[in-house]
Amino acid sequence: MFQSLDRQQCALLAATVCEKLYPSYAWFTEIENWGDVTIYQASVELLYGAAATPSAFVSEAQQMLTAFEQVFPDLDDFESLAASFGFDASCALDSALNFLISGGKAHIQNCVQFAFDTLDMYVQEIEGLDPNRADLKEIIENNEYVVQERKRQQELLMLLDSIAVLTPEVVAQLRCRQLTDSPIIEIERLS
């Protein structure tokens, strides 16, 4: 799925996923009074910058990752539901930054997977699902939020496939389009 994407396209996909997960990290920082949303936001901006230009951004990503590691939630230290959602958002961002450093597309796969891990947890919470249900996977896969995110990502991948060159203007347009989409989860339903 991601093997045909070039470095800029991968950075854009990761940027959109991390930006969609940002509210989860912000909720965590608000509930736990710990963390730093500005580092998360700056990292997302770095990802969009990497999408808009063929530059590698390796040293910038290394610096950002070092800074972010200081505000990455450890689930041994926090027990709230918000911490679990913040953790997934942090893992996605960590994977995205590691992609900028190494270029390994497995990091993009991990970044995307953390979005779906968030959705899995979200659906279980809002629906009050027993994690031992035999049909749990099917229920989650067919949930409107999961379907919506899968569709959003597939549409973005199709768009990327049709665009010859990612310019800063094209990246800005795609970012605006992604921001007008519904949020990946509705945190107010968890509060």
ABEGO torsion letter per residue (X at the ends): XAAABBAAAAAAAAAAAAAAAAAAAAAAAAAAGBEBAAAAAAAAAAAAAAAABABAGAAAAAAAAAAAAAABBBAAABABAAAAAAAAAAAAAAAAAAAAAAGBAAAAAAAAAAAAAAAAAAAAAAAGBBAABAAAAAAAAABAAAAAAAAAAAAAAAAAAABABBBAAAAAAAAAAAAABBBABBAAAAX
